[in-house]
Amino acid sequence: MPPSERVVLSAYLRHLARRDSAANQQSLDAAAARMEAGEKVSRAQLVRLHESLKSEGV
C-alpha cells in the first residue's frame, strides 16, 4: 500500500476509534454550545487565516 493510502487509512481508523466515545461526544457538544453562544468565525476571517497560513507554508 503506498504511503498516501496508508495516511488516509490511518486517519480513518483514528476516526472510527473515537467517533462513538463519550469524550468525543462531550467535545462536540461543547463546541456546538460555544457556537450557539456566538463564538464563531466568519467566512472572511477564515479565508484570511487560511491565506496567512498558506503564505507561511503551513
N, C-alpha and C positions, 0 to 999 in steps of 0.2 A: 504494500500500500504506500503510495507516495506521501511525502511529508505533509502536503497541503490537505490531503484527505484525512490524515491522522489528526491534524489540528481540528478540523471540523468534527470528527468523531469524538475527540476528547471533550470538546465544548458541549456536544450533545449529551454525552454521558454525564458530565457535571450537571447539566440542566436536569436530566432525569433524576439524579441523585437528590437534588434539593427541591424540586418543584412541589412535592407534597409535604415537605417538612413544616412543622409548626413555626419554626423560626423564620422561614421564608414567607409564610402567610402573614406573620406579625409584621415583618418588614414591609410587605406590600400594603398592608392595612395602614401602617404609619405613614407611608409615602402618600397614599390616597387621602388621608386625613389632612396632611400638610397642604396638598394641592387644593382640597376643598376649602381650607382656611385662607387661601390666596397666595400661598408660596409657590409661585410658578415662574417659568422663564418664557419670555415672549419669543416668537419665531425670529425676530430681528436680533435679539440678544444671542440666541443660539447660533445664528449664522455668523455673527461677529466672533463668537467664541471659536467656532469651527475654523474660520479663516485665520484667526490668530494662531491656533494650534497647528494648522496646516503650514503656515509660514515658518513656524519654529521646527517643523519636521516631525511633529508628534502625531 
